[in-house]
Amino acid sequence: MRTRLLIGLTLTAASIVMPASAVAAEFVPGEVIVKYKGSSSPAARVDAQQDAGAGRPEPIADRTRELAILDGESVPETVAELNEDPSVAYAVPNYVAHASELVPNDRGFGPPGDWRSVQWNFLADSGVNAPAAWETAAALGAPGGRGATVAVLDTGVAYENYGRHRRAQDLRGTRFVRGYDFVNGDSHANDLNGHGTHVTGTIAQTTNNGRGVTGLAYGATIMPIRVLDKYGGGDAAAIARAIRFAANRGADVINMSLEFDSRVRASYIPDVLGAIRYANRRGVVVVGAAGNQAGSTRCGTTCPVAYPAANGMVIAVGGVTHRQCLAGYSNTGPQLDLVAPGGGRDARPGDNPRDQQSCRPDQGGRFIFQETFTRPNQRRFSLVSGYEGTSMAAPHVSATAALLIGSGRLGRDPSPADVERRIEETARDLGTDGVDDRYGAGLLDAAAALAP
């Protein structure tokens, strides 16, 4: 296991081949990512590494390597040296992503009762209308999305009894296939944070077991893939590898409830976006959290959709509250595709009648409940309050994609574009009439997506 210090640096622009706005974004110290030109020879690649003082290459994709800096120079200096070499197509820092979740401010127990008293996000009047979607999926012979596989790229999942790790009680009936831990480098993608277990619960937590809550696609199979460490941080190299891993091993849907800093642009993470293109070509639906940086000192009241969700091949999901209002943290903009329940407080109402009538930013909000750790790194589980964010919104869309694929509603092998189109065309309009930058196509409606 490699122990990494994830940092954000402020550097001068002298001799740095990186846009100035990228300098303050987080990246892994002591590492760079390089892609060599197709015409370059193995000897030329070795020379490029040696000249830049880098080595110990680890493959990400064809001709793309993660390199360790061996000569003590800075990341910007090494990137600049590599980019000057004629055998190099590009070199970039290994940028850091974080879980798209606001830090829970209350780790106490959630309210008692059956799922309807807790999971407002699944109800027809406040959420995604799960009960009607379940009826339709069952009638189509795929209860809960049975037959679809969702890869969860996150902090891992409490999915197995292994060593000191324990399987969450409400995941005991959930189907799992083998995944991978890209943090520790082994096949046991166990959770040390709780975020990934919560996200997985929204997708496929067990139902009809007389306890706890349920998952929207409770019959789907989960592929657990760990790309974020126990603090919720991970890097571009691991995420790129993980996307390709999932695409190569039969995932139908990839859920990424994670985000890069809003200052990270497409050109800074070419390998992540290349992996997304690869997954798209293999027919995998990719879903991403739009980001939680709105309202921060960095962005102000609005913030653009963060990568990887901002990529056009990813379904970018923003967060709404139980009043069906934009959540105060949720990033917005033309890259936003639709919204789903993320919990929290309402944002300031937009200039439209729906928001003016319904949204109350001065009043409290509600959280998204799923079983996860009572505290990080522990083996006890409960319905934990405090979870809100676009991390919680994205898995609703991934689960609905699984319901569509498993049920065959769109045919035997629908393309990612077919699935996205259906989900967006059946969304409930919010905000101004039609598609807008605040709510995208509107609020996810799982039942309408599955309807004839």
DOPADO-970734 format. One record per residue (C-alpha): x, y negated, z negated. Coordinates in steps of 0.5 Angstrom, whole numbers, padded with zeros to 4 digits, always signed. Layout:
# residues N
XYZ ...
END
This chain:
# residues 452
+0000+0000+0000 +0003-0007+0002 +0001-0012-0003 +0000-0019+0000 +0000-0026-0002 -0005-0030+0002 -0004-0037+0002 -0006-0043+0006 +0000-0048+0008 +0001-0055+0009 +0007-0056+0014 +0010-0061+0019 +0009-0061+0026 +0016-0061+0028 +0018-0054+0032 +0012-0051+0031 +0008-0048+0037 +0001-0048+0033 -0004-0054+0034 -0004-0058+0028 -0011-0056+0025 -0009-0049+0025 -0003-0050+0020 -0008-0051+0014 -0012-0045+0015 -0010-0038+0011 -0005-0033+0014 -0001-0028+0012 +0006-0030+0010 +0012-0026+0013 +0008-0023+0019 +0006-0025+0026 +0002-0022+0031 +0005-0021+0038 +0003-0019+0045 +0008-0017+0050 +0007-0018+0058 +0005-0012+0062 +0011-0013+0066 +0016-0013+0060 +0020-0007+0059 +0021-0003+0052 +0028-0006+0052 +0026-0013+0053 +0021-0013+0047 +0026-0010+0043 +0031-0016+0045 +0025-0021+0043 +0024-0018+0036 +0031-0019+0035 +0032-0026+0037 +0026-0028+0033 +0029-0024+0027 +0023-0020+0027 +0022-0012+0027 +0018-0006+0024 +0013-0007+0029 +0006-0004+0028 +0001-0002+0033 -0006-0006+0034 -0007-0005+0041 -0004-0004+0048 +0003-0008+0048 +0000-0012+0042 +0004-0011+0035 +0004-0014+0028 +0011-0015+0026 +0015-0017+0020 +0019-0023+0019 +0026-0020+0017 +0031-0026+0017 +0027-0031+0012 +0024-0036+0017 +0017-0039+0017 +0011-0036+0020 +0011-0042+0025 +0018-0042+0027 +0018-0035+0028 +0012-0036+0032 +0015-0041+0036 +0021-0037+0038 +0017-0031+0040 +0013-0036+0045 +0019-0038+0048 +0021-0031+0050 +0019-0029+0057 +0017-0022+0056 +0012-0025+0051 +0005-0026+0053 +0003-0030+0046 +0005-0030+0039 +0000-0032+0033 +0000-0032+0025 -0004-0026+0022 -0010-0031+0020 -0014-0029+0014 -0021-0028+0013 -0026-0027+0007 -0032-0024+0005 -0038-0029+0007 -0041-0029+0000 -0041-0034-0005 -0038-0032-0011 -0044-0030-0016 -0045-0034-0022 -0049-0029-0026 -0046-0022-0026 -0052-0020-0031 -0058-0015-0029 -0063-0016-0024 -0071-0016-0025 -0074-0009-0027 -0079-0006-0023 -0080-0003-0016 -0077-0005-0010 -0083-0010-0008 -0082-0014-0014 -0074-0015-0012 -0073-0015-0005 -0077-0021-0003 -0072-0021+0003 -0076-0014+0006 -0083-0017+0005 -0087-0019+0011 -0089-0026+0008 -0082-0028+0006 -0077-0024+0009 -0076-0019+0015 -0083-0015+0015 -0079-0008+0013 -0085-0004+0011 -0089-0005+0018 -0082-0003+0021 -0081+0003+0017 -0088+0006+0020 -0086+0004+0027 -0079+0008+0026 -0082+0014+0023 -0088+0014+0028 -0082+0014+0034 -0079+0020+0030 -0073+0016+0027 -0075+0015+0020 -0070+0009+0017 -0066+0009+0024 -0064+0016+0023 -0059+0018+0029 -0056+0011+0029 -0049+0010+0026 -0047+0003+0023 -0039+0001+0021 -0039-0003+0015 -0032-0007+0016 -0032-0010+0009 -0029-0009+0002 -0030-0001+0002 -0036+0002+0000 -0038+0006-0007 -0039+0012-0002 -0035+0018-0006 -0033+0021-0012 -0026+0021-0011 -0020+0020-0016 -0023+0014-0021 -0028+0012-0016 -0035+0014-0016 -0041+0014-0011 -0047+0009-0013 -0053+0012-0015 -0057+0009-0010 -0052+0011-0004 -0053+0019-0006 -0058+0020-0001 -0054+0016+0005 -0051+0019+0010 -0044+0018+0011 -0038+0019+0016 -0031+0019+0016 -0028+0012+0016 -0021+0009+0014 -0018+0004+0009 -0014-0001+0013 -0012-0004+0007 -0009+0002+0003 -0008+0006+0010 -0011+0012+0008 -0018+0015+0010 -0021+0014+0003 -0025+0007+0004 -0027+0006-0003 -0030-0001-0006 -0026-0005-0011 -0030-0011-0010 -0037-0009-0010 -0039-0014-0004 -0038-0008+0001 -0043-0004-0003 -0048-0009-0003 -0048-0010+0004 -0048-0003+0005 -0054-0002+0001 -0058-0007+0005 -0057-0003+0011 -0058+0004+0009 -0059+0005+0001 -0063+0011-0001 -0071+0010-0001 -0076+0015-0004 -0072+0017-0009 -0076+0014-0015 -0071+0009-0017 -0068+0002-0015 -0069-0001-0009 -0068+0001-0001 -0064+0000+0005 -0068-0003+0011 -0065+0003+0016 -0065+0008+0010 -0064+0014+0015 -0058+0011+0019 -0051+0014+0018 -0045+0009+0015 -0038+0009+0017 -0034+0006+0011 -0028+0002+0014 -0024-0003+0009 -0021-0009+0012 -0022-0013+0005 -0018-0012-0001 -0021-0013-0008 -0021-0020-0008 -0025-0020-0001 -0019-0022+0003 -0016-0019+0009 -0012-0021+0016 -0014-0021+0023 -0009-0015+0025 -0013-0010+0020 -0020-0013+0023 -0018-0012+0030 -0015-0005+0029 -0022-0003+0025 -0026-0006+0030 -0023-0001+0035 -0023+0005+0030 -0030+0004+0030 -0032+0003+0037 -0027+0010+0038 -0031+0014+0033 -0038+0013+0035 -0041+0007+0032 -0047+0004+0035 -0047-0002+0031 -0041-0006+0027 -0043-0010+0021 -0038-0016+0019 -0040-0020+0013 -0033-0024+0013 -0031-0030+0016 -0025-0034+0018 -0024-0041+0016 -0028-0046+0020 -0021-0049+0023 -0019-0042+0026 -0021-0042+0033 -0021-0037+0038 -0014-0038+0041 -0012-0036+0034 -0015-0029+0033 -0014-0026+0040 -0013-0019+0038 -0020-0020+0034 -0023-0022+0040 -0020-0017+0044 -0022-0012+0040 -0029-0014+0040 -0029-0014+0048 -0027-0007+0047 -0033-0005+0043 -0038-0009+0047 -0035-0005+0053 -0036+0001+0049 -0044+0000+0048 -0043-0002+0041 -0047-0008+0038 -0043-0013+0034 -0046-0017+0028 -0043-0022+0024 -0044-0027+0019 -0044-0034+0021 -0041-0037+0015 -0042-0040+0008 -0038-0047+0009 -0043-0052+0010 -0044-0057+0004 -0037-0056+0003 -0032-0062+0002 -0028-0059+0008 -0035-0059+0013 -0040-0064+0010 -0047-0062+0010 -0046-0058+0017 -0041-0053+0019 -0040-0050+0026 -0041-0042+0026 -0034-0039+0024 -0031-0033+0027 -0031-0028+0029 -0039-0029+0029 -0038-0035+0034 -0035-0031+0039 -0041-0030+0045 -0041-0022+0044 -0042-0022+0037 -0050-0023+0034 -0048-0029+0029 -0053-0029+0023 -0054-0035+0019 -0058-0035+0012 -0065-0037+0010 -0068-0037+0003 -0074-0034+0000 -0078-0040+0003 -0076-0039+0010 -0071-0045+0010 -0064-0046+0012 -0060-0044+0006 -0055-0050+0004 -0049-0046+0005 -0050-0043+0012 -0046-0045+0018 -0050-0048+0024 -0049-0050+0031 -0050-0048+0038 -0047-0041+0037 -0052-0039+0032 -0056-0033+0035 -0062-0032+0029 -0062-0032+0021 -0064-0027+0016 -0065-0027+0009 -0059-0029+0005 -0062-0032-0001 -0060-0039-0005 -0062-0046-0005 -0065-0049+0001 -0061-0054+0005 -0064-0061+0006 -0070-0061+0010 -0069-0062+0018 -0073-0067+0022 -0078-0062+0023 -0085-0061+0020 -0084-0054+0018 -0078-0056+0014 -0081-0062+0011 -0087-0058+0009 -0083-0052+0006 -0076-0054+0004 -0075-0056-0003 -0067-0057-0004 -0068-0059-0011 -0071-0053-0014 -0068-0046-0015 -0067-0040-0010 -0067-0033-0011 -0062-0028-0010 -0061-0022-0005 -0061-0015-0010 -0058-0009-0008 -0054-0004-0013 -0047-0005-0013 -0042-0006-0019 -0044-0009-0025 -0037-0012-0025 -0031-0011-0020 -0027-0005-0021 -0032-0002-0025 -0035+0005-0024 -0042+0003-0027 -0048+0000-0022 -0054-0004-0023 -0058-0009-0019 -0053-0015-0020 -0056-0022-0019 -0052-0028-0016 -0051-0025-0009 -0052-0030-0004 -0049-0032+0003 -0049-0030+0010 -0046-0024+0008 -0052-0022+0006 -0056-0024+0012 -0052-0020+0017 -0053-0013+0015 -0061-0014+0016 -0059-0015+0023 -0055-0009+0023 -0060-0005+0020 -0065-0007+0025 -0061-0006+0031 -0060+0001+0028 -0067+0002+0028 -0068+0000+0035 -0062+0005+0037 -0065+0011+0033 -0072+0010+0035 -0070+0010+0042 -0075+0004+0043 -0071+0001+0048 -0069+0007+0052 -0064+0013+0050 -0058+0008+0051 -0059+0001+0050 -0053-0004+0052 -0051-0009+0046 -0054-0015+0051 -0061-0011+0051 -0061-0010+0043 -0059-0017+0042 -0064-0020+0047 -0070-0016+0043 -0068-0018+0036 -0068-0025+0039 -0074-0025+0043 -0078-0022+0037 -0075-0027+0032 -0080-0032+0028 -0079-0039+0030 -0077-0044+0025 -0075-0051+0025 -0076-0055+0031 -0080-0051+0037 -0076-0046+0041 -0068-0044+0040 -0065-0049+0036 -0058-0050+0032 -0061-0050+0025 -0064-0043+0026 -0062-0040+0033 -0068-0036+0035 -0071-0036+0029 -0072-0031+0023 -0071-0024+0024 -0077-0020+0024 -0076-0012+0024 -0083-0010+0025 -0084-0014+0031 -0077-0012+0034 -0080-0005+0034 -0087-0006+0036 -0089-0003+0043 
END
